[in-house]
Amino acid sequence: MIVQVKDDNLAEKCDELLTKLIEDERKYNNKINEFFIVVDYFKNVINDDNNILLCYKIDENVVGYIFFKYINNIDGVGYLIDGLFVEEAYRNKGIAKSLISEGLKRIDSIKKDFIEIKVMANNKIAMKLYESFGFEIFSIKLRKKEIK
C-alpha cells in the first residue's frame, strides 16, 4: 500500500531507507562516507505541502519510498525525484514502478515546467526504469578523476 508521509514516525523510517540508498550509491561513487546516517531529513521537508514523500508499506513495514522535491529556479517550476529506494528483499516486484506512477499521478494536475531525476551514469537499472516512464537524457556531467 502506498501512503503519503505526513507524520514523524514514517518520516524517520524513510530516513533509514535514504541512509540505505546512500550506502547503495557507494557502488557508483566511492567518495560517499560509509558511516553517513540520515537523521530528521524527511521530518523537515514533509511540512512543505509542495513536496511529496510517499512510502510503500507491506503490513506495517516500510519497504520503499520516493520523494518528489518541489523546485522553483531559473529553469522554472518543477519537481526533482530526490530519492527512490526499495529494500533489496522487495525488489523486482513492481514496487519502484508503483511508487513512480503514484507520484507522477499526484503531480499530474500541478502546473510545472519539468520533472527531473539525477542518476549515476553507471546505474543502468535506474536509467532503464526512468526511461520506461518517458524520462530522457537532458544533460550530461563529465568528471575527470584526479590521479596522484
Secondary structure, DSSP 8 states (H G I E B T S, - for coil): -EEE--SHHHHHHHHHHHHHHHHHGGGT-TTS-TT----SHHHHHTTSTT-EEEEEEETTEEEEEEEEEEEEETTEEEEEEEEEEE-GGGTTSSHHHHHHHHHHHHHTTS--SEEEE---TT-HHHHHHHHTTT--------------
